[in-house]
Amino acid sequence: MIGAGAVMKLAGSYSRKEYQEQILPTMKPPNLKIDGFSGLMSWDHAYLVTLWKQNKKNFQNLPLSLQPQYEKFLLAYKMMGSSHRNICSKFGGGEVGGSVKHPTKNALLALEKIVQARWHMINPSHKSVHECMEMMNDPRELIQTGFKNYLQLLLRAFNLEL
C-alpha cells in the first residue's frame, strides 16, 4: 500500500493539464474496455478487499507478536488513503462530475466513505494513527535524516497529521 500511495503522490505532483492529458486517459476507454474506472477492476485490489472482509474478526484478535506488523499495515493504509484523497481533491474530484467511475457524483465524498469503511474493516479495535506511531517508535529504527524513524519520514512524505 505504501507503493500505491507513492504512485498516487507522484501523480498528484503533475499539473492539472498534465494529469488530464497523461493520467486521466489511462482510466477511460479506449485504454479500458469499460467506462467507470475503479480499483476493484484490478484482480489484486479486489482480492485484497475480499481478504480484509473475510479477516475482520482476525484483525481484532491478533496475537501480540503480530502487533508491530499490524501497526505498519494500518499506517500504510492511512498513507495510501491520504494520497488518494489528495490527488482526488487536487484534480477536481471534489466537484460534481469529478468522478471517473460516476460522472454525476462528487468523487471526494464517495472516496471518503470508502476509505472510512475500509479503515473500520481493517481496524475494528479503532486504533488511532497516533497509537500506531507510538507503538512503532523503536530506537532501532533511527535514521540520520532529522526524523526519529522511518515512520515519521513517511508521515511527512505523505502529509499525514497525527
C-alpha positions in Angstrom: 0.0 0.0 0.0 2.9 2.3 0.6 3.8 1.8 -3.1 0.3 2.6 -4.2 0.3 5.7 -2.1 3.7 6.7 -3.5 2.3 6.3 -7.1 -0.7 8.5 -6.2 1.6 11.0 -4.6 3.7 11.1 -7.8 0.6 11.5 -9.9 -0.5 14.3 -7.6 2.7 16.2 -8.4 1.6 16.7 -12.0 -0.1 19.9 -13.1 -3.8 19.7 -13.8 -3.1 19.9 -17.5 -0.5 17.1 -17.3 -2.9 15.0 -15.2 -5.8 15.4 -17.6 -3.6 14.7 -20.7 -1.4 11.9 -19.4 -3.0 10.1 -16.4 -6.8 10.5 -16.7 -6.9 9.0 -20.2 -5.4 5.7 -18.8 -8.5 5.4 -16.7 -11.0 5.6 -19.5 -11.8 3.9 -22.8 -10.1 3.1 -25.1 -7.4 2.3 -22.5 -10.1 0.4 -20.5 -12.7 -1.9 -22.0 -15.5 -0.3 -20.0 -16.4 3.1 -18.6 -16.2 3.7 -14.8 -12.7 3.1 -13.6 -12.4 1.5 -10.2 -9.5 -0.1 -8.3 -11.8 -3.1 -8.0 -11.3 -3.7 -11.7 -7.8 -4.9 -10.7 -7.9 -8.5 -9.6 -5.3 -8.0 -6.8 -7.2 -5.0 -5.4 -10.5 -6.9 -5.4 -8.8 -9.9 -3.8 -7.2 -7.8 -1.1 -10.5 -6.2 -0.2 -12.1 -9.6 -0.1 -9.4 -10.8 2.2 -9.9 -7.9 4.5 -13.7 -8.6 4.7 -13.0 -12.3 5.5 -10.5 -11.4 8.2 -12.2 -8.6 10.0 -12.5 -10.6 13.2 -8.9 -11.7 13.0 -7.7 -8.1 12.9 -9.4 -7.6 16.3 -7.7 -10.7 17.8 -4.2 -10.6 16.5 -1.5 -12.2 18.7 0.8 -9.7 20.4 3.7 -11.0 18.2 2.0 -9.6 15.1 1.1 -6.2 16.5 4.2 -4.3 15.1 3.5 -5.6 11.6 -0.2 -4.7 12.0 0.6 -1.2 13.1 2.7 -0.7 10.0 -0.1 -2.1 7.9 -2.6 0.4 9.4 -0.2 3.3 8.8 0.4 2.1 5.2 -3.4 2.2 4.6 -3.7 5.7 6.1 -0.8 6.9 3.9 -2.4 5.4 0.8 -5.8 6.8 1.7 -4.4 10.2 2.3 -2.6 10.2 -1.1 -5.7 9.1 -2.9 -7.8 11.9 -1.3 -5.1 14.4 -2.1 -5.0 13.5 -5.8 -8.8 13.4 -6.0 -9.1 16.8 -4.3 -6.4 18.4 -6.5 -7.8 17.3 -9.8 -11.5 18.1 -9.4 -12.8 15.0 -7.6 -14.5 17.3 -5.0 -16.7 18.7 -7.7 -19.9 17.1 -9.1 -18.7 15.4 -12.3 -15.2 14.9 -11.0 -15.7 11.1 -10.6 -14.3 8.8 -13.3 -16.5 6.0 -12.1 -19.7 8.0 -11.5 -19.6 11.2 -13.6 -22.6 12.7 -11.8 -21.2 12.3 -8.3 -18.7 14.0 -6.1 -15.7 11.6 -6.1 -14.1 13.0 -3.0 -17.2 12.3 -0.9 -17.6 8.8 -2.3 -13.9 8.1 -1.7 -14.0 9.4 1.9 -16.9 6.9 2.6 -14.9 4.0 1.1 -11.7 5.0 2.9 -13.5 5.2 6.2 -15.5 1.9 5.7 -12.3 0.1 4.9 -10.4 1.7 7.8 -13.1 0.3 10.2 -12.9 -3.1 8.4 -9.2 -3.4 9.0 -9.1 -1.6 12.3 -12.0 -3.0 14.3 -10.3 -2.0 17.6 -10.3 1.6 16.5 -6.6 2.3 16.9 -5.6 5.8 16.1 -2.7 6.7 13.8 -1.1 8.3 16.9 -1.3 5.0 18.8 0.2 3.1 15.8 3.1 5.6 15.7 3.7 5.4 19.4 4.0 1.6 19.3 6.4 1.9 16.4 8.8 4.5 17.9 11.5 1.9 18.2 15.0 3.4 18.7 16.5 0.7 16.4 14.7 2.4 13.5 16.5 5.8 14.0 17.9 7.3 10.8 20.2 10.2 10.2 17.8 12.5 8.3 16.5 14.6 11.1 13.5 12.3 11.7 13.2 10.0 14.6 12.4 7.0 12.5 11.3 5.8 9.0 7.7 6.2 10.1 8.0 9.9 10.7 9.7 10.3 7.4 6.9 8.5 5.6 4.2 10.5 7.5 5.9 13.7 6.4 6.2 12.5 2.8 2.5 11.7 2.7 1.5 14.9 4.5 -0.3 13.0 7.3 -1.1 14.6 10.6 -1.1 13.0 13.9 
